[in-house]
Amino acid sequence: MLPQVTREVPFLVEAAGTCIDFHRHSRCRRCHPTGWCPVLAAARARIVAWRRTRPW
């Protein structure tokens, strides 16, 4: 019998996705004139790390 796997997305990963969606349309106060943003970079890194360790 296969082990039961939960498919819930953690809150911080959902928040990172919301942050990325926000940056598609607007800029935050930490965005640089060149377009780079440390908040956006952290959100992307969080999602990438979660995808590497998710159970499914």
N, C-alpha and C positions, 0 to 999 in steps of 0.2 A: 504494500500500500504506500502511495506517495505521501510525503509530509505536506501538511496544510500550509499554504503560503498566503500571507496577507498582502493585499495590493493597495494599501493606503499610501498616499503621498504625504510625507512629513510637512508640517506647517511651514518650516523655514524654506523648504523647497518651493512650496506654493507661493510664499512671499517673494522669493527670488524671481519666479516667473512673472509675478505682478510688477516687480521692479523693471524687468526687461520690457514688458508691455508699455509701461509708463515712458521709458526712455525712447521708444519708437516714435512717440508723438511730441514729447516735451523734453526739456532739460531740467536738471535739478541744480541746486546752488553749488554743488561740488563738481559739475561738469567743466572741463577745460575748454577753451576756445577751439582747440584742435579736434574736439569731439570725444576725447578719451575721458572716461569717468571711473574713479576708483570704486564707486558703489556698483556700477554696472559690471565691472570686471569681477568683483567679489560675488555678485549674483550668478554670473556665468560659471565661475569656478565651483560654486556650491552645487549647481545643477550637474556639472560634469562629474564631480566627486560622487554625488548620489547615484548617478547612472552606473558608475563603475561598481558600486557596492550593493545595488538593489537586489532583492532576492529573486526576481523573475526576469 
